[in-house]
């Protein structure tokens, strides 16, 4: 153990086996902060899902030790400053492994044995600071969780190969020439109309992909419940077909221009996706694609101009010459119902 003096506090890094940390917690020598069980479950799901490939990445825990305890040996007691959710997830894995081993699904059983083996040989890195007061522990926790920069959505979509939705969104974005021409905002978190003429933000694109995968209107992309894999290319083809038909209403170069078209309004785009998916149910992917193309073709004669007074029949806000549609689910469903009356 190498101990460094950082400013006025001594600190070091150690690595402890998961089994040792579990033992310390049972003996009340490892104190955790209050945790949110929903967040703990998310971490457990992440660990359990990636155990087979060993692709589990966790930053070091940050802990505090009493003054004088960094004397070359492992401290006899630790208080977790940052990482309580990660630690709580590890503590709860024993029960989850036991339950999964009794599962009737072979895949769950395999995951459980992989995880049990992985935990037996895994050590967790811990950064330990000595002699922190309660106020200093609290301030360190706040600093660690507010001063760091979150990975940008564009990077998560581009690099997170294990996330199926991110992967499909990235492939669609990279392969659809018309979508690239229309413009997808990857730097800013939101598109401000009418100044920004890019068609979609990256989060909006991901939500549309999730919606077409789910076959129903979603408020957030994380509402999408992953289904069995193996059909990604077919779903990608359906999403690209929907975009092709959408760009037949307005050219990719002009579709994000709010001065010209209401198609620059994301609530309207959501309503069109909802309209296109009507009666999908449990139909085959080929039937879904045929239905989508037929329904999109039936909207060719709709007046998509932003000056069309029909838009003001829906919930929204008028600001100068522009009318901004409300993004509520009720309003989107109302627009989709109106589109039914416009079929040709």
C-alpha positions in Angstrom: 0.0 0.0 0.0 1.4 3.4 -1.0 0.0 6.3 0.9 0.1 9.8 -0.6 -0.5 13.2 1.2 -2.9 15.1 -1.0 -3.3 18.6 0.3 -4.1 18.0 4.0 -5.6 14.5 3.7 -3.7 11.2 3.3 -5.1 8.8 0.7 -4.4 5.5 -1.1 -5.8 3.0 -3.5 -6.5 -0.6 -2.5 -8.2 -3.6 -4.1 -10.4 -5.9 -2.1 -12.2 -9.1 -3.1 -15.9 -8.9 -3.4 -16.2 -11.6 -0.8 -14.1 -9.5 1.7 -16.3 -6.5 1.1 -19.5 -8.6 1.7 -17.9 -9.9 5.0 -17.0 -6.4 6.1 -20.6 -5.2 5.5 -22.0 -8.1 7.5 -19.7 -7.3 10.3 -20.8 -3.6 10.1 -17.3 -2.5 9.1 -18.4 -1.2 5.8 -21.0 1.6 6.1 -23.0 2.7 3.0 -25.0 5.8 2.3 -28.8 5.6 1.8 -29.6 4.1 -1.6 -32.4 4.1 -4.1 -33.4 0.5 -4.8 -34.5 1.4 -8.4 -30.9 2.5 -9.2 -29.5 -0.6 -7.4 -31.7 -2.8 -9.6 -30.4 -1.1 -12.7 -26.8 -1.8 -11.7 -27.6 -5.4 -10.9 -29.2 -5.8 -14.3 -26.1 -4.3 -15.9 -23.8 -6.7 -14.0 -26.0 -9.8 -14.6 -26.5 -9.1 -18.3 -22.8 -8.7 -19.0 -21.4 -11.4 -16.7 -21.0 -13.9 -19.5 -18.6 -11.8 -21.5 -16.9 -10.4 -18.5 -17.6 -6.9 -19.8 -18.4 -5.2 -16.5 -16.8 -1.8 -15.9 -17.0 0.0 -12.6 -15.1 3.1 -11.4 -13.4 2.8 -8.1 -15.4 3.2 -4.9 -14.5 6.2 -2.8 -14.3 5.6 0.9 -13.3 7.3 4.1 -11.2 5.8 6.9 -10.6 7.1 10.4 -7.5 9.1 11.2 -4.4 7.0 11.5 -5.8 3.9 9.8 -3.7 4.1 6.6 -0.6 2.6 8.2 0.2 0.0 5.6 -2.6 -2.5 6.3 -6.2 -2.7 5.1 -8.3 -0.4 7.2 -10.5 -2.2 9.7 -13.5 0.0 8.8 -14.6 2.0 5.9 -17.5 4.5 5.1 -18.4 4.6 1.5 -18.5 8.2 0.2 -19.3 7.4 -3.4 -20.4 4.1 -4.8 -23.0 3.0 -2.3 -25.4 1.9 -5.1 -22.7 -0.1 -6.8 -21.8 -1.8 -3.5 -25.4 -2.4 -2.6 -25.9 -4.1 -6.0 -22.9 -6.4 -5.3 -24.3 -7.2 -1.9 -27.6 -8.2 -3.4 -26.2 -10.4 -6.2 -25.9 -13.4 -4.0 -29.7 -13.7 -3.7 -30.2 -13.0 -7.4 -27.6 -15.7 -8.3 -29.4 -18.2 -6.1 -32.8 -17.5 -7.6 -31.5 -17.6 -11.2 -29.9 -20.9 -10.6 -33.4 -22.3 -9.9 -34.8 -20.7 -13.1 -36.4 -22.8 -15.8 -34.6 -20.8 -18.5 -31.2 -22.2 -19.5 -29.9 -18.7 -20.3 -30.5 -17.4 -16.9 -28.9 -20.4 -15.3 -25.8 -19.9 -17.5 -25.7 -16.2 -16.5 -25.9 -17.1 -12.8 -22.9 -19.5 -13.0 -20.9 -17.1 -15.0 -21.6 -14.4 -12.5 -20.8 -16.6 -9.5 -17.5 -17.5 -11.0 -16.7 -13.9 -11.9 -17.4 -12.6 -8.4 -15.2 -15.3 -6.8 -12.2 -13.9 -8.6 -13.1 -10.2 -8.8 -11.5 -7.5 -6.7 -13.0 -4.0 -6.4 -10.7 -0.9 -6.5 -11.3 1.6 -3.6 -9.8 5.1 -3.2 -9.5 5.7 0.5 -9.1 9.1 2.2 -8.2 9.4 5.8 -9.6 11.6 8.5 -12.5 13.2 6.7 -15.1 15.0 8.8 -18.8 14.4 8.2 -19.0 17.7 6.3 -16.0 16.9 4.2 -17.5 13.5 3.3 -20.8 15.1 2.3 -18.9 17.8 0.2 -16.8 15.2 -1.5 -19.9 13.2 -2.4 -21.6 16.3 -3.9 -18.4 17.3 -5.8 -18.0 13.8 -7.3 -21.6 13.7 -8.5 -22.0 17.2 -9.8 -18.6 18.3 -11.1 -18.0 15.5 -13.5 -19.0 15.8 -17.1 -21.6 13.3 -18.4 -20.7 11.4 -21.5 -22.5 13.1 -24.4 -25.5 11.3 -26.0 -23.7 11.3 -29.3 -20.8 9.4 -27.8 -23.0 6.9 -26.0 -24.9 6.1 -29.2 -21.7 5.9 -31.2 -19.7 3.8 -28.8 -22.1 1.8 -26.6 -22.1 -1.4 -28.6 -24.0 -3.4 -26.0 -27.1 -1.1 -26.1 -29.3 -2.4 -28.8 -31.3 0.8 -29.3 -28.2 3.0 -29.4 -26.6 0.6 -31.9 -29.6 0.6 -34.2 -30.0 4.4 -34.0 -26.3 4.8 -34.9 -26.6 2.4 -37.9 -29.7 4.2 -39.2 -28.0 7.6 -38.8 -24.9 6.5 -40.6 -26.6 4.7 -43.4 -29.6 6.9 -44.3 -28.3 9.5 -46.8 -31.6 11.5 -46.7 -31.6 11.6 -43.0 -28.0 12.9 -43.0 -29.0 15.5 -45.5 -32.0 16.6 -43.4 -29.6 17.0 -40.5 -29.5 15.5 -37.0 -28.2 17.7 -34.2 -25.5 15.9 -32.3 -23.9 18.7 -30.4 -26.8 20.6 -28.8 -29.2 18.8 -26.4 -32.3 20.6 -27.9 -33.3 22.1 -31.2 -34.7 25.7 -30.9 -37.1 26.6 -33.7 -37.1 28.4 -36.1 -33.4 29.3 -35.8 -32.1 25.7 -35.9 -33.1 24.1 -39.2 -31.7 20.6 -38.6 -34.6 18.1 -38.8 -34.1 16.2 -35.5 -32.0 16.1 -32.4 -30.2 12.8 -31.7 -32.4 12.1 -28.7 -35.5 12.6 -30.9 -34.1 10.2 -33.5 -33.5 7.6 -30.8 -37.1 8.1 -29.5 -38.5 7.6 -33.0 -36.5 4.4 -33.5 -37.7 3.2 -30.1 -41.3 4.0 -31.0 -41.2 2.1 -34.3 -39.5 -0.8 -32.5 -42.2 -0.8 -29.8 -45.1 -0.3 -32.2 -46.6 2.3 -29.9 -46.2 5.9 -28.9 -43.4 6.4 -26.3 -42.7 9.5 -24.2 -39.1 8.5 -23.6 -36.8 6.0 -25.4 -36.0 4.2 -22.1 -39.7 3.1 -22.0 -38.9 0.7 -24.9 -38.8 -2.9 -23.6 -36.2 -4.9 -25.5 -37.5 -7.8 -27.4 -35.7 -10.9 -28.7 -32.8 -10.1 -31.0 -32.2 -11.4 -34.5 -34.5 -9.1 -36.4 -32.6 -5.8 -36.2 -32.0 -5.5 -39.9 -35.7 -6.0 -40.7 -36.6 -3.3 -38.1 -33.9 -1.1 -39.6 -35.5 -1.5 -43.0 -38.9 -0.6 -41.6 -37.5 2.6 -40.0 -35.7 3.6 -43.2 -38.9 3.0 -45.2 -40.8 5.3 -42.9 -38.2 8.0 -43.3 -38.2 7.6 -47.1 -41.9 8.2 -47.2 -41.6 11.1 -44.8 -39.1 12.8 -47.0 -41.5 12.4 -49.9 -43.7 15.0 -48.1 -40.9 17.5 -48.0 -37.3 17.3 -49.3 -34.6 16.6 -46.7 -33.1 20.0 -47.3 -36.3 21.8 -46.4 -38.0 19.5 -43.8 -36.4 21.2 -40.8 -37.3 24.7 -41.9 -40.1 25.9 -39.6 -40.8 28.9 -41.9 -41.9 26.4 -44.6 -43.3 23.3 -43.0 -44.9 22.0 -39.9 -42.9 18.8 -40.4 -40.2 20.6 -38.5 -42.4 20.2 -35.4 -41.5 17.0 -33.5 -45.0 16.4 -32.0 -46.3 16.2 -35.6 -43.6 13.8 -36.5 -44.5 11.6 -33.5 -48.2 11.8 -34.6 -47.2 10.6 -38.1 -45.3 7.7 -36.7 -48.3 6.8 -34.5 -50.6 7.0 -37.5 -48.3 4.8 -39.6 -48.3 2.0 -36.9 -52.0 1.7 -36.5 -53.2 -1.9 -36.2 -49.7 -3.4 -36.2 -50.6 -5.7 -33.4 -48.7 -9.0 -33.7 -48.4 -8.9 -37.5 -45.3 -10.1 -39.2 -42.6 -7.6 -40.0 -43.3 -7.9 -43.7 -47.0 -7.1 -43.2 -46.1 -4.2 -40.9 -43.8 -2.7 -43.6 -46.5 -3.0 -46.2 -49.1 -1.4 -43.9 -46.7 1.4 -43.0 -46.0 2.2 -46.7 -49.7 2.2 -47.6 -50.6 4.4 -44.8 -47.8 6.9 -45.4 -48.7 7.0 -49.1 -52.3 8.0 -48.1 -51.0 11.3 -46.6 -49.3 12.6 -49.8 -52.0 15.3 -50.3 -51.9 16.7 -46.8 -51.0 20.4 -46.6 -47.9 20.3 -44.4 -47.3 24.1 -44.7 -46.6 25.8 -41.4 -49.2 28.4 -42.4 -52.0 25.9 -42.7 -54.7 27.1 -40.3 -55.6 23.5 -39.5 -52.7 23.2 -37.1 -54.3 25.7 -34.7 -57.1 23.4 -34.0 -54.7 21.4 -31.8 -53.2 22.3 -28.4 -50.2 24.6 -28.8 -48.8 28.1 -28.4 -48.7 30.9 -30.9 -45.6 33.1 -30.9 -45.6 35.7 -33.6 -46.1 34.0 -37.0 -45.3 30.6 -35.7 -47.5 28.0 -33.9 -45.8 25.5 -31.7 -47.7 22.2 -31.2 -48.0 20.9 -27.6 -46.0 17.7 -27.1 -48.5 16.0 -24.7 -49.5 12.4 -25.5 -53.1 13.5 -25.7 -52.4 16.2 -28.3 -50.2 13.8 -30.4 -53.0 11.2 -30.4 -55.4 13.9 -31.4 -53.2 14.9 -34.4 -52.9 11.2 -35.4 -56.7 10.9 -35.3 -57.0 14.0 -37.5 -54.5 12.4 -40.0 -57.0 9.5 -40.4 -59.5 12.0 -41.8 -56.9 13.2 -44.4 -56.4 9.9 -46.1 -56.6 9.8 -49.8 
